[in-house]
Amino acid sequence: MATFGRSDELKEARFVDVNLRGARFLESDLSEVVMRGIDARNMDIDAPWISDKDSYLRVNGVDVSAFVEAELDRRFPGRSQRRAQDPEGLRSAWAAVEATWASTLERAAAMPAGSVDVSVDGEWSFAQTLRHLVHGTDMWMGRAILELDRPFHPIGQAYTADEAGSAPSAIPPYAEVLEVRADRLALVRDFIASVTPEELDAARKNPHSPARPETVRSCLHVLLDEAWEHHRFAVRDLDAIEARSDA
């Protein structure tokens, strides 16, 4: 099986009469890709950014991005609040995140032992997803909003080894993951509980790109996006694990 990594330059490449059946594209930039006369049966696309301003996803000339967003909002009640602008709206939006995740944590707890550590198709396990959400909160709440010098908990799961500094030397117990995740949820909840409109407008630096301006509000929107997107991934994989158990 051929593998093309980050060092391979395929930008603006032309694929003619090529068989890509069963190919997987992970963390890849497919923006502005044009496909004509293709066989797309059973294609599975996961693209969290199709709802971005001035972007679209067209299938046979029809922009399906609005439909996809509306369907996700229907499937996950509370998701539609993730762009709330005022303090009260943000409090309601975060409460919806906490309620949804609490239900999913109960579901995971009722599954067979070890389910939270199962990886589906090479994706993060349920426990790793929770650890990544810890990292995301430390990044956007601790570093960006609160401007802490040392915001990262070592249990956090970063995308890259050097993104968060130190990392746990061994896989942490799931109970510890739950404890730290609960602490981070409370950190955001307590901040939003007393935040003012003026504080939401306050300028902040993007933690990944300091030259890029953010506001406290936009940082909270990232946290809401992360919570909902990773919940979608987690539910998808829990469904797959349960389907395997039932087979």
Disulfide bonds with the S-S distance in Angstrom:
none
